[in-house]
C-alpha cells in the first residue's frame, strides 16, 4: 500500500507550501483585514467579545509573539495548515479508493482557490481547513473501522475546529446525514457519545466564558449578516459566486486529470456525493433558517471535503500518482503566477483611479516604525494606538506588540473603558483621511489642535509608486 509519506504527491505538497509562503511574503507588505482583526483580538482585547471563537486569534498571537517576520510566519502557518489538510484528504480518500483516487483528491484540494489565493488571507475560513479535513477523516475512519481511537480523535478535531469557527457544524450535519443513509449502526455505539462528550468538554470553557459576556461570537454567527430588503437577491448571488469559487476550478481539474468518469460503486458514489455537495446544501439550509445574507467566502472551508467527494465520484479514471503529482505542481505554480499578476494589475488599476484596490501592497512595516519612533521621541513605556481604519492603520498590530489598540471601526474595541485607559497611557492616533476620523477626534478632543506628522506609506511592490497618506498625532498621557 502506497503511504502518503512515500508518495511523490508529498513533494508536490511541500513545494506548494514553500512557494505560497515565501513568494507572497517577499511581495506583499500588509495582510488582509480578517487577519488583522483576529490579531487584534489576540493582542489583548477580551476574546469573549470577539466575533468568532478564539482559537485562531490565539494561534496568530503565538506567531506574532516570535517578534520576527510576522507576514512570512503567518503565511507559513496558513500553508502548514493546508499541508495538514492535504494529509487528511489523502487518508480520507484512501478509505474508499486506491492511491490514484487519493492523489487526485489531494490535487483537487491543493489546486483549489482556498488553498492558494484565499490562504493568503489567513482568516477563520482558510484556517478551518486542517480541522475540517481531520474531522472528516476521523469520522469516516470511525464509521468504517469502529475503532475507539478514531472516535476520540473525531471529538478532539471537531471541538478544536468549532473553536476556530462554528461553521464546522455544517460538516457535522453532513456526517450525521451520512450516518442515517449508510452507517446507522454508528448511532448505537457508546464511543459515538464519548466523542460527543470530548467535543463538548473542549468547547465548555469557551461557552461558559461567552455566556458570562453575552455570547458575542454566537450572536454574530447567527445574526451578523441579517437579511434586509435586498438581502435575498444578494444572498442568492453570493451563494452562486461561492459555488463557482468552490467547484469551477475543481471541475476543470477533474476534466483535465480524470477524464470525468463516474465511480461505479454505489457506496463510493453516495459518500462522494454527500461530501462534495452536502456542505453547500447545509449552508443554504442554514442561511434560510437563520435569515442571513450568505457570504461567498463561507464556502472556503468546504474545499477538503469537496475534493475527497469529487475524487471518489470520478475515481473511475484517476491518473497514475506520478502524473497527478506533476499536474499538482504545475497547477499550484500556475495559480501563483495568476496571484502575482492580480497584485500588479490591482496596483496599476488602483493608481489609475486614485483608490487602492488591494491593501496587500502597503508597506505596513514602515507605518509601524513611524508610529514607534514618534512615541519614543515624546514618551516611553506602553502606549495606545488609536485608529479607525480596518486595514491600513490596523496593520501596525503586526509590528507593535506592546500597544493597546483602540479601533473605532469596531465598537467592541472603542468602549469607554478602553478610551479612558488610552487617555491615561497616551499614544499615537493614526488618521487616514476618512469620515471615521471624526470618531477619534470626538473621543479625544485634544487631538484636534495637536500637531500632526504626515506620512506617505509606500507600496511594497508594483510600478505605480502609489502611496497611502496618513497623519500621525501624539496623544499626551493624562
QUITAWO-V720249 format. One record per pair of residues at least 24 apart in sequence whose ideal C-beta (glycine too) atoms are under 8 Angstrom apart, sorted by the first residue. I is the first residue (numbers start at 1). J is the second residue. Records with the same first field share a line. If there is no record, write none. Layout:
BEGIN
I=J / J
END
This chain:
BEGIN
1=99
2=99 / 321
4=87 / 90 / 91 / 102
7=90 / 99 / 103 / 321 / 325
8=321 / 322 / 325
9=90 / 102 / 103 / 106 / 107 / 321 / 324 / 325 / 328
11=325
12=107 / 110 / 325 / 326 / 328 / 329 / 332
13=83 / 86 / 106 / 110 / 328
14=83
15=329 / 332
16=79 / 82 / 83 / 110 / 115 / 116 / 328 / 329 / 332
17=76 / 79 / 80 / 82 / 83
18=79
19=332 / 333 / 336
20=75 / 79 / 82 / 116 / 119 / 120 / 332 / 336
21=72 / 75 / 76 / 78 / 79
22=72
23=336 / 340
24=75 / 120 / 339
25=69 / 71 / 72 / 75 / 76
27=340 / 343 / 360 / 460 / 461
28=71 / 120 / 343 / 360 / 361 / 460 / 461
29=71 / 360 / 361 / 362 / 363 / 364 / 365 / 366 / 459 / 460 / 461
30=71 / 359 / 360 / 361 / 362 / 363 / 364 / 391 / 392 / 395 / 460
31=71 / 74 / 121 / 122 / 360 / 364 / 395 / 398
32=120 / 121 / 122 / 123 / 359 / 360 / 391
33=359 / 390 / 391 / 394
34=121 / 122 / 123 / 124 / 125
35=60 / 74 / 121 / 122 / 123
36=390 / 391 / 394 / 395 / 397 / 398
37=390 / 394 / 410
38=122 / 123 / 124
39=64 / 397 / 398
40=394 / 397 / 405 / 407 / 410 / 413
43=397 / 401 / 403 / 405
44=404 / 405
45=405 / 412 / 413
46=213
47=209
48=209 / 210 / 212 / 213 / 214 / 216
49=213 / 214 / 216 / 412
50=216 / 217 / 412
51=216 / 217 / 220 / 224
52=124 / 164 / 165 / 217 / 220 / 221
53=162 / 163 / 164 / 165 / 166 / 206 / 217
54=163 / 206
55=160 / 163 / 164
56=123 / 124 / 127 / 164 / 165
59=127
60=122
64=397 / 398 / 401
65=401
67=401
70=398 / 399
71=398
74=122
75=119 / 120 / 122
77=122 / 127
78=119 / 120 / 122 / 126 / 127
79=119
81=119 / 126 / 127 / 129 / 130
82=109 / 110 / 115 / 119 / 129 / 130
84=130 / 133 / 134
85=109 / 115 / 129 / 130 / 132 / 133 / 134 / 303 / 304
86=110 / 115 / 133
87=133
88=130 / 133 / 134 / 136 / 137 / 304
89=133 / 137 / 304 / 307 / 308
91=137 / 141
92=133 / 136 / 137 / 140 / 141 / 304 / 308
93=308 / 311 / 312
95=137 / 140 / 141 / 144
96=140 / 265 / 267 / 268 / 271 / 272 / 312
97=268 / 311 / 312 / 315 / 318
98=315 / 318
99=321
100=315 / 318 / 319 / 320 / 321 / 324
101=311 / 312 / 315 / 318
102=311
103=318 / 319 / 321 / 324 / 325 / 328
104=254 / 257 / 258 / 311 / 314 / 315 / 318 / 319 / 324
105=307 / 308 / 310 / 311 / 312
106=307 / 324 / 328
107=253 / 257 / 324 / 325 / 327 / 328 / 331
108=250 / 253 / 254 / 306 / 307 / 310 / 311
109=133 / 303 / 304 / 307
110=328 / 331 / 332
111=249 / 253 / 328 / 331 / 332 / 335
112=246 / 249 / 250 / 303 / 306 / 307
113=245 / 246 / 249 / 300 / 303 / 335
114=246 / 300 / 301 / 303
115=303
116=332 / 335 / 336 / 339
117=335 / 338 / 339 / 342
118=297 / 300
120=339 / 360
123=297
124=164 / 165
125=165 / 167 / 297 / 298 / 300 / 301
126=300 / 301
127=164
128=161 / 164 / 165 / 167 / 168 / 300 / 301
129=300 / 301 / 303 / 304
131=157 / 158 / 160 / 161 / 164 / 168
132=161 / 168 / 171 / 301 / 302 / 304 / 305
133=304 / 305
134=161
135=161 / 168 / 171 / 172 / 175
136=171 / 175 / 275 / 304 / 305 / 308
139=175
140=271
142=186 / 191 / 192 / 195
143=178 / 179 / 182 / 183 / 186
146=186 / 189 / 191
148=191 / 194
151=189 / 191 / 192 / 194 / 195
152=191 / 194 / 195 / 198
154=195
155=194 / 195 / 196 / 197 / 198 / 199 / 202
156=198 / 199 / 202
158=195 / 199
159=198 / 199 / 200 / 201 / 202 / 203
160=202
162=199 / 202 / 203
163=202 / 203 / 206
165=301
166=217 / 218 / 221
167=298 / 301
168=301
170=279 / 282 / 283 / 286
171=279 / 301 / 305
173=278 / 282
174=274 / 275 / 278 / 279 / 282 / 305
177=274 / 278
178=270 / 271 / 274 / 278
181=270 / 274
182=267 / 270 / 271
216=412
222=290 / 292
223=290 / 292
224=292
225=292 / 293 / 294 / 295
226=291 / 292 / 293
227=291 / 292 / 293
228=293
231=293
234=293
235=287 / 292 / 293 / 294
238=293 / 294 / 295 / 296
239=283 / 284 / 287 / 294 / 296
241=296
242=280 / 294 / 295 / 296 / 297 / 298 / 299
243=280 / 299
245=296 / 297 / 299 / 300
246=280 / 299 / 300 / 302 / 303 / 306
247=306
250=306 / 307 / 310
251=310
253=327 / 331
254=310 / 314
256=327
257=318 / 319 / 323 / 324 / 327
258=311 / 314 / 315 / 316 / 317 / 318 / 319
259=317
260=314 / 317
261=314 / 316 / 317
262=313 / 314 / 316
263=312 / 313 / 314 / 315 / 316
264=316
268=312 / 313 / 315
269=312 / 313
271=309 / 312
272=308 / 309 / 310 / 311 / 312 / 313 / 315
273=309 / 313
274=309
275=305 / 306 / 308 / 309 / 312
276=305 / 306 / 308 / 309 / 310 / 313
277=309
278=305 / 309
279=305 / 306
343=461 / 462
344=461 / 462 / 463
347=459 / 461 / 462 / 463 / 464 / 466
348=462 / 463 / 464
350=464 / 466
351=462 / 464 / 465 / 466
352=464
356=466 / 468
359=391 / 392 / 395 / 468
361=459 / 460 / 461 / 462 / 466
362=392 / 395 / 457 / 458 / 459 / 460 / 468
363=457 / 458 / 459 / 460
364=392 / 395 / 396 / 398 / 399 / 457
365=398 / 399
366=457 / 458
367=392 / 393 / 395 / 396 / 430 / 455 / 457 / 470
368=395 / 396 / 398 / 399 / 400
369=399
370=453 / 455 / 472
371=396 / 400 / 428 / 430 / 472
372=399 / 400
374=428 / 453 / 472 / 474
375=427 / 428 / 474
378=474 / 476
379=426 / 476 / 477
381=425
382=425
383=425 / 426 / 427 / 428
384=421 / 422 / 425 / 426 / 427 / 428 / 475
385=427 / 428 / 429 / 430
386=422 / 427 / 428 / 429 / 430 / 440 / 443 / 444 / 475
387=429 / 430 / 432 / 440
388=432 / 434 / 436 / 437 / 439 / 440
389=430 / 432 / 434 / 436
392=432 / 457 / 468 / 470
393=430 / 432 / 470
396=430
403=427
408=436 / 439 / 440 / 443
409=436
414=439 / 443
419=443 / 444
422=475
423=475 / 478
424=477 / 478
425=477
426=474 / 475 / 476 / 477 / 478
427=475
428=472 / 473 / 474 / 475
429=472 / 473 / 475
430=470 / 471 / 472
431=470 / 471 / 472 / 473
432=468 / 470
433=469 / 470 / 471
444=475
446=475 / 476
447=473 / 475
450=474 / 475 / 476
END
